[in-house]
Amino acid sequence: MNAPFISADAYFTDVMREIGALPMPERTQLSRRSILKIGVAGGAGLVLAFQIGGAGKAMAAAPPVKGEFVPNAFLRVAPSGRILIYSKSPEIGQGIKTAFPLIIAEELDAAWTDVDIEQAPINPAVYGRQSAGGSRSIPQSWDQLRQAGAAARAMLVSAAAKDLRVPVSELTTADSEVIHQASGRKIGYGDLAIKAAAQPVPDVKALKLKTRDQYKLIGRSFGGVDNAGIVTGKPLYGIDLKIPGMVYATYTKCPAVGGKVASANLDAIKKLPGVKDAFVLEGNGLVAELMPGVAILADSTWAAFRAKSALQVKWDESDASKDSWSATVAKAKDLAGRNGNEEIVKTGDFDGAYKGAVKKVEAFYSYPFVAHATMEPMNCTAHFKGDSAEIWAGTQTPERILSSTAKMLGLAENKVTVHQIRAGGGFGRRLVNDYAAEAIAISKQAGGIPVKLTWTREDDMAHDFFRPGGFHSFKAGLDANGKMVALSDHFITFTADGKAPVTGGNIPKEEFPFPMMTDAVLTQTMLPLMTPTGAWRAPRSNTNAFAFQSFLHEVSAAAGRDHVEFLLELLGEARWLVPGNDGALNTGRAAGVIKLAAEKAGWGRSLPKGRGLGMAFYFSHAGHFAETAEVSVDANNKVTVHKVIVVGDIGPIINMSSSINQTEGAVIDGISTMNLELSIEKGRIGEGNFDEYPIMRITGIPEVETHFIQSEYAPTGLGEPALPPVAPAVANAVFMATGKRIRQMPFFKALSTQASA
């Protein structure tokens, strides 16, 4: 019997806590400076173990070579002078495999040309969180990585002081050398490796970290460590992986989540060319792990795919999803004119303020479900060995694979080895490791042989953890001076358990501009949903920004106000919205990015007929971003985005090259997605491949100009906060060009509807 279907929501709550996008329960919250000093690691030197929770033991990433200086699990210095730095977190295209070593190398004072970089082994007991999501990698690891480099540098300097017989205070470092300026003597790090290994580990509190003006590497542009391999087609990704003796697999699940296998033509499939086996897996009822399906094993991916196309499965859909997007849209429109049944924010007297308003603005906004559609479909290679398991995966949460695999197989976690492989895109999809659970289950069922599971694009579209659709019913009131004095929103979203919104379908009480309003109300209605949802690049922010920032433009236009002036008035004086919390919105930083974006765009300049300039601001994932979009709209309502200016404040930039790349990618994703939608009927996704889900091609990419305000705050992440302002900036620009207001995604449908009307 199959286990009962269990939604992915609880799984995502845990994952979002692990990556820092949600707070941990109070008892497990830990200081960013949770560092444990321990003793000698063989003859390689003293090891400083960096630990975030648990009782991890310090260890090097690999057994030390004689003569190496291995001060901690992040780096090692060879007698030759080569410096190997391990990057602990998943590389999914965001550049972290280069950024993390840059932070360490900066504090180590290493010459970048001396540095080699490798992916660290997956061992959260030593490295702490090894995940990629929520734009949390840099802020969570900033202190930890700086301390790793600074501790190693202190030990090298201490060794040099003894060798040169001078005080430590007379020594400086630069380009992988310790320098005694007074005598002109220098000693390379490689020459100090053995002696540095004998030095005591410095007290973390005594470490002297660099100040901003001392940076030599941070803030400059460096190419990604894997760039050469990517452009020359080296096998870097999971889909490229080959190991001895492996077979190739596909896995077919019910197109409506919750369905199970009633019967399948397995005997016929087993007779097809190249097929080695075919069987049913009952699953464990967890949509985030292993749902029921049919596995096919073959001697090549092509043979497996050919057999999959001939597979005939009769599904038992008695407990499967019956979700319908068209029915949901009708229901939401019916609900829009009233308040929701759950109150999230209530300040002052909205009804009284709205009734007394000189001008009133009302609007209904909607956006559909969309897919992650990563360039590399889900895949995983796994080998169940009876008393242990080994997995090779491009994942955003490798430590999750450790724990879930161990639980699923009844093994201790130290019997599971996970190899982190570069992923061909994540955007939140690879926070979930269902494909890894499938691969190891297939390997076990097949008798313990290594299996490489590859999803087809159609699998990827049908079994995603989708960005949820949603609806906002707004009301705003203006006084005689054009100031917004009343604001309400009835937010209509989804729930999987009847208790909380689905992942990516929530709205925080701090949603801008509610904290600035004296008379406001925010209510919520949750509709039941079985379709799996998840974190999609800038979860919740990517949709809430479209609705709120577009509606604010409606309000400023109704007031006859300049939109930049209107936004700045809403922000008010410079302050933290949550005093003492540097992860909260800072109105001064917000005003700074808005003003600079307006300046760079030439805000207020005249444009040709049919062309418009739009502005939007949004705060998410601790990043303050304002963006302008210049667009034109032709007679057929085709929107062309000519230029987008991005201005962000995320503190100091680590690698300028990858930071610009991130903002450009966010703009491209944002523009592409505003014209995409998924149809869901009878629990099934209607779109199967890119012919039905037309992601933007290179010819549609606009010019993107990026500017950063490198403020004096700790660095925060960049992968997500640059995306949310794009869609409303474009929508507002369309209004300025045509007078047509876009209140729904996809944009082309909104414009076509207005044209036909």
N, C-alpha and C positions, 0 to 999 in steps of 0.2 A: 504493500500500500504506500502511496505517496504521503509524505508529510503535508500538512495543510499549508496553503500558500501564505507566505509571510512577506509583507511589503518591505521595501528597502529603507524606509524612513528611519528606523532605529539605528540601522547601520550607518546612515549618513550623519545622524546626530553624533555618533561616536567619532566618525572620521573628521567631521568639522571641528570637534573638540581637539582631536589630535593635531590637526594642522594649525590650530590657533584661531580659526574663524568663529568659533564659539568658545566661551569660557569653560575651563575644566571645573569639575566639582571642587569646592573650596579645599578639601583635604588633599587634593593632588596638584594644586597649583604650586609651581616652583619658581624660585628666583632664576633670572637669566644668568646669575653668577654661581649656580650650583656646580661647584667644581671640587673634585676630590683629589687630593694629592696622595700618592702611594709610592712604594719603594722601588727597588732596583728590578729591572726587567732583564735578567740574564747579564751578559756582558755588554749589551747594547747601550746601556745608560739608564738614567732615571726616566720614568714615564709619568706624565701628568695626564690623568684620565679625566675626560670631560664627561660628566654624567648628568642626565636630566631625569631623575627619578630612578627607582629600582636600586638594586645592589650590584651594579655592573663592576667588572674588574677591568683594570687598565690593560691594554694589550696593543701591540702594533698591528697594522693591517695585514702584515705578512711576517714570517720569521725574519729577524734581522740578519743581515750579512755582516761578517766579521769586519770591524772597523767603522761600521755605520754609526751615526749619531741619530738615535730615535728618541727624541724628547717626549713625544706624545703620539697618539694614534693618527694624527693628521699629517705628519711630515717626517722625513728622514733625510739626512745629509750624508752623502757618500764621500769617501776620501778623495774621489776625483773632483769633488766640488759640485756635482749634480745634486739638485734638490728635488726630491719627489714629494709632491703634495697631493693628498687624497681629498677629493670632493665628495662630501658625504651624502648629498641629496640627489634625487632623480633629475636627470636632464631631459626635458620634454620640449626643448626648443627655446626656453626662456633665458638660456645663457648662464645658468647657475654653476655649471661645471667649470666655467672660466671665472665667474665672479667670486666664488668662495675661495679658491686659491689666491686670487688677487688680494683679498683681505688679509690672508695669512702672510703672503709674501710682503705686503706693505709693512706689517709690524715686524717681520723678520729682517727687513731691509735687504731683501734678496734682489739680485738682478733677474729680471723676468726671463732673460735668455738662458739663465741657469736652471730654470724650473721645468720639470716634467710633471704631467698631471694624469692621475688615474682615478677611476671611480672607486670609492671606498666600499669595502664589504658591508653587507647589511647586518648591523649589530647595534640596535638601539640602546643596549645596555652600556655601550661605550660611547657612541656618538650622539645619543639623544635622539630626538625626532628626525627621522630620515624620510621626509615626505615633501611633496611639492603641491601646494594648493593654498588658496586664500591670500596670495601675495604675502605670505608670512615667512618665506625662507630667509630673507635678509634680516628682517627685524628680530626673528627668533634666534638667529645664529651670530649676529653681529659681535656681541661681546665675547662669546665663546671662541670664535675664530681669531679675533684680535688677540685674545689672551694666549691662544695656542702659539701664534707667531711671536708674541712678545716674550713668552716664557723661554722659547728656544733661543731667541736672540740674547736674552739675559745670561743663559748658560754658556753660550759661545763667547760673550764678552768676558765672563768670569774666567773661562779657560784661557783666553788671550791675556788677561791681566796677570795671571800666574806665569804664563810663558814669557811675557815681556818684562815681568817684574815691575809693573807700574800699577797705580791705583785704577780701579774701574772707572772712576770719575774722569780720568784723562783719555778715555777711549770713546770713539764714535764708530758708527757702522755705515756702510754704503755699498751697494752693488756686491753683496755676498762677501764682504771683507770687513774685518775689524781694523780700525785705523788709530795709530798713535800720532796725532798731528805734530806734537813737539819734536819727535825724532824722525818723522817721515816713514816710520815702519808700518807695514801692513801684513796681515795674515788672512789668507782666504778661509772661508768656512770649512772647506774640505780638509785643509791642513789642521783644523782644530777639532775635527769630528771625534777622534778617540779621546782627547783630553776633555772635551765638552761633556762626553758621556759620563765622566766621573764627577761632574759638578752637582751640587745639591739642587733640588727643584726649588725655584723661588716661590715665596709666598705670593699668592695671587694678589693680595692687597698691596704688595710692594711693587707690582709690575707698573712700569711707566708707559702708558699707551700714547701713541702719537696724537698731536693736535692737528686740526684741519690744515694749517699752514705748513705742516711738515710732510704732507702726502707727496709721494713721488710717483706712485702707480695709480692709486684710486683717483677716479675722475677723468683719466685719460681714455683713449680708445684702443681696445685690443681685440683682435680677431678671435673668434671662438676656437677653443682647443681642438674641436672636431671638424672645423671648416674644410680643411684640405681633404679629409676623408669623405666628407659629404659630397663635395663637388667632383671627386674622382670615383665615386661609386663604391667606396669601401663598405664591407659588410658590418655596419654599425648598429643596425636596428634588429629588433626581435624577428621581424619577417625575413631577415637575411640569415638567421642562425642555422647552423648545421652541427649536429653532434653524431658520433659514431653509432650506428645501429638504430637510428630513429626511424619511425614511420610517420606518415602524414595523415592528419585527421581533419574532419569537419564535424560540426555538431548542429543538429536541426532541432529547434524548439517550436512550440506552438506559437503561431503569429499573434494570438491573443494571450497576454500574460495570465498565468494561472491554469492553462490547459495542460493536459497530460496525454501520454501516448495510449491509444486504445489498441492499435495494431499498425503494422508496417510491413512492407514487402521485403523483409530482410533476406530471405532466401534468394530472391532475384538479384538483389544488390551484391551479395557475396560472389555471384558468378560473373560480375562485370570485370573487364580488363583492369589489372593493377590493384583490385580490391583485396585486402587481406582479411578483413573482418568487418562486421557490422552488428551493433547490439543496442539495446535500450538501456538508458540510465534512468532510475526512478527519481533521482534528485533528493534534496533535503528540504524542499519547500521554501528555501530562502532565495528570493529573486536576486539578491546581491551576491549569491554564491552559485548554487547548482539547482536549476530547474529541470524538470523531466525533459528528455529528448532522445534523439537517435544519433549515435556516433558511427562514423564510417572511417575505417583505417585503410590506407592505400600506400603504394610505393612511390607516389608523387602527389604534390598538391593538385596538379591537373587531373590525375585519375580520381582523387577524392572529390573534387568539384564536379567532374562528369557524373560520378555515381550519385552525388547529392541531387543533381538535376533530375535523375531517374527515380529518386526516392518518393514513395507514396505513403503518406501517413494519415491514418484516421485519428482525429483528435477527439478526446473527451473534453468538451468545453463547458461542462455543467458548472464548474466553479471558476470559469475564465472571465476575464474582463469583458464588459459590454459597453464600455465608455463610448460616448458619441460627442464629438466637438460641435456639430451643428445643433444638437439638442442643448448643449451647454450654453452656446451663444444665445439661444432663445430664452433660456432660463435667466441668464445674466441680465439681458435687456429688460426682462420683467421685474427683476429685483432692483434695478438701477434707481428707480425713483424714490426709494425709501432708505432708511438707515439699516445698517447691518445689525445682526443680533449680538455681536460682540463689540464692546467699546474698548478701543486701544488708547485713544487720547481724547480728553475733554478738558478744555480750559475756558474759563469765562462763560459767556452767554452767546453761543453762536446764533441761535434762533433770533435773539433780540438784535444782535449786530447785523445779521443778514437782512432782517426785516427793515431795519433803518438805513440800509445802504442806498446810496444815490444811484449806483449802477450795479447790476447783477450779471454774473457770467456763469453759465452752466455748460458742462461738456461730458461726454461719455467716451472713454478711451479703451481700446482693446488690443491685445497682442496674442498670437497663436503659440502653440508648441513648436519648438525647433529642435533639431538634432545637433550633436557635436560634430559629426562628419569629419573626424580627423583624417589626415592624409593617409596614415597607416591604419588599416582596420585592426581590430582586436586580434591578438595572437599571443601564444605562449608555448614554450617548450617545457615539458615536465617529465620527470622520471621517478616513479614510485619503486623503491628498492626493498620493500618489505618492512624493514626496521628503520627506514629513513626515506627522505624525499629530497629531490633537487629540482629547482625551478629556475628558468631563465625568462624574465618578463620585463617588458617596458611598462612600468607602472608608476603611478604617483604616490602610492602608499605601500612600499615593499614590506614594511614591518607588519602591515595588516595581513599580507600573504603568509608571513611566518605564523602568526597566531591562528588565522582561520584554517590554514592547511593542517597545522598540528591538531587542532580540535576536530576537524573533519576526518582525519586519518587515525585519531587516537594515539598520536605521537607526542613526545616532549618537544618543545620548541627547538631545543638544541639538536634535534634530529632532522630539522628542516633547514636546508640551505637555499637562499634566494640570491640569484645573480641579477643585479640591476643592469638592464639594457637600455640604451638610449631609445626614447620613444618618439615616434613620428607624429607628435601632436598629442595634447592631453585635454586642455581647456576644461578640466573637471571630469571628463569621461573616465580617465584612468585612475580616479580615486576609488573606483569600484573594481574589484578583481574577479568578477564572475568568470571571465575567460580563463584565468589561472585555475580556479576551482574546477572548471570543466576539464582542462588539460590533465590535471593530476588525477581526477576521477577516471578519465578514460585510460590513462596509463595503468592505473590499478586494476581496472576491469579487464584490460587486455593482457594481464599476467605480469605486469611489472616491466614493460618495455618502454624506452624513451619515445615520447609522442610529441610531435609538433602540430598544435592546433592552429588553424588559420580560419578566421571568419571571412565570408564573402562580404562585399559592400552591402548586399541586400540584408545579410544578417546584421550588419552594423547599424543599418537604418531601422530595422524592425525591432531590435533589442537594445536600444540605447536607454540611458537614464536621462530623459529629455528635459530641456528647459520648459517649465510649465507655462501655459498661457494664463491670461488673467484679465481683469477688467477694473476700471476706476470710474466712478461716477462723482464728478466734482461740482462744487458750488463755491463761488467766491463773491464777496461784496466789497464795493469800493466807496470811499467817501468822496466828498466834493473836491478834494485835492488829488484824487487819483491814487490814494493810498489803499492797499488791501487791508480791510479791517475785519473780515470774516472769511473763514476757509473751512470746507468740509470735504471729506472723501469717503465714499462707501467703496471699500476694496473687496472685490469678489475673487476668491481664490479657491484652492482645492485642499482636501485633507485625505490622507490614507487611513487614518485611524479614528477620525472623528474628534480628536483632541487638539491637534496642532496642524498648522499648514504644512504642506509637502515641502521638501527641500527645494530651495530656490523660489518658493511661492509665498514668502512671508514679507511682512513690512514692519520695520522697527518703529517704536514710538518717537524716536529721534529724527524721523524722516524730515528732511528739509522741505518746506520752511516751518513745520509745525512748532518747533521750539521757539520760533520768533513771534508766534501769533498769540494775541491776548484772548481772542474769541475763536475757538476752533474745535472741531470734532472729527475724529477718525474712527470709523467703524469697519467691521469686517464680517463677511459671510463666507463660510467654507462649504464647497460642494464636494460630494464624495468622488473619489478617483481611485482606480486600480492601476492605471498606466504608470510605470515607474518614472520617477523624476529624479533629478540630481543637480549638482552644482554645474552650471554652465558659465563660462568666463564672466566674472563679476556677478555671481548669483544674487538674485533679487534686484541688485542695483541696475543691471542692464535693462530691465523692464520698467522698474519704478522711475528711473531717470527719464525715460522716454515720455511717460505719462505726466509726471510732475513738471519737468522742465518745459514741455510743450504747452501745458496748461498755464504755467506762469507767463509764458509769452502771450497766450490769449488774453490774460488779465492785463498785462502791461499795454497790449495793443488797444484793448477796450478802454483803458484809462487815458490813451493818447500819450503814453510815457515812452521815453527812450528805454529800451530793455536793459541796457547796462546800468543806467541810473536806477532803474526799478530794482534790480538784483542787489545793488550796493545798499540801497535803502533798507531792504529786507534784512541784510546782514547786520547792519548797525555798527556799533563800535567794536574794536578789536577785542576779542575775548575767547576763552575756551568755553564751549557749550557745557562741558563737564569739567569743572575746575580740577586741576591736578591729573587729568587723564590726557596724555599726549597722543592717544589713539583716537581722540574725539575731534569733531570739527572745530577748527579755529577760524573765527570769522575774519581775522586779520589776514591769515594765509589765503582764505577764500577770496577776499577782496583783491589780494595781490595778484592771483592768477587771472582773475576777471579783467583787471585793469591792463595787465600786460598783453593778454589775448586781444583785447580791443585795440590797443596801440599797434600791435604787430599786424592786425588785419586792416588797419586804416578805417576803424569803425566810424560810421557816419558819412563816408564818401559816397558820391553818386555812382550808380551802376547803370548799365544799359538796360533797356526794356527786356523783361523776361529773365532777368538775372537778379539774384537776391543774396544777402549775407545774413546768416543766422548765428546766434550765440547760445551756448548752454553751459552751465556750471554743474558739477556734481562732486560730492565727497563720498568716497567709498574705499574700503580696505586701507584706511588711514591715509589715503592720498587725496589731495585737493587738485582738481583739474577743471580748467575752462577751455572750451574749444569753439572755434568759429568755422563755419562752412560756407563757401561761396558756390552757388549752384545756378544752373539754368534749366528751364523747362520748355520743351518745344511744343509744337501744336498738337502732337500726339500724346502729350502728358509724360514724355520720357524725361526723367530727371538725370542730369549729368552733374556730378560733384566735381568741380574743378580744383578746388584747393581747400585743405583743412589745416588750420593752425592749432597746434596743441601746446598748452602751457600747463606745466605741472609743478607741484611742490611736494616732494617726497624726501626732503633732506638731501644729504650728499649723494651724488651719483657714484656708483662703484665703477662701472665700465660704460663710458659714454656710447660706445659703438652698439652694444647690445641694448642699452636703454632707448636709443633712438629706434632701433629695430623693433623693440617692444611697442612703442607708441605707434609706429607705422602699421604693425600687425594688428593692433587694437582698432585702429581706424578702418583698416580693410575688413576685419571681422564685423565691425559695427555696421558699415555700409552694406556689406553682403547680406547680413542677417535681417536687415530691415525690409528686405524684399523676399524673405523665405517664409514658408509655412508648411506644417504637416497637417494632413487631414486624418482624423481618427474616427472610425466608425466600426461598430461591433468589436471594439477593443483592438482593432488592427490599424497599423500605420499604412496609409495609402501610398506613400512614396517609397520607391525601392532603390533608386540609384540617381546619379547626378543629372540624368536626362529629365527627371521629374523633380529634382531638387537642385535648381541651377545656382550653385555657388558662384559668386562673382569671378569673372575671368580677369586676366591681367590687363585687358584693354579698358576695364572700368576703373582701374586704380587711379585716384587723384594724386596731385602733388600734396605731400604732407610736410609741413614745417614744424619742427619741434623746438621748444624752449623750456628750460628748467630754471626754477628759482631754487637755488641750492641753499636753503635756509639752515639755520644753526640748530637743527633738531636731529635726533637719531634717524637713520635712514629707515624708510618703510618700503614696501614692495611696489612693483610697477606692472606686473602682468595683467592686472585686472582694472585698476582705477582709471586708466586712460580710455577704456571702452565706453562706459555709460553715457558720456556727453555727446557722442557722435550722432546718434539717431535724432535726438531732439534738436541739435544744432542744424541738421539737414532739414528736418521738418519745419523749423522756424524760418529757415532760408527759403523754402518753397513758398511759404505764406508771403514772405516779403517780395518774392518774384511774381506771384500769381494771384494772391489774395485767397487762395484755397488752403483750408486748414486740414492737415493730416491728423486724424485721431485714431487710426488703426494701422497695424502692421498686417500684411505687407503693404508698403507704401504705394506700389503700383495699383493695387486693388482699391485703395482709398481714393486715389486720383481718378481711376476709371469709373468708379461709382459716382463721383461728383460730376464727371463729364457726361455720363449717360443721363444723370438726373437733370 
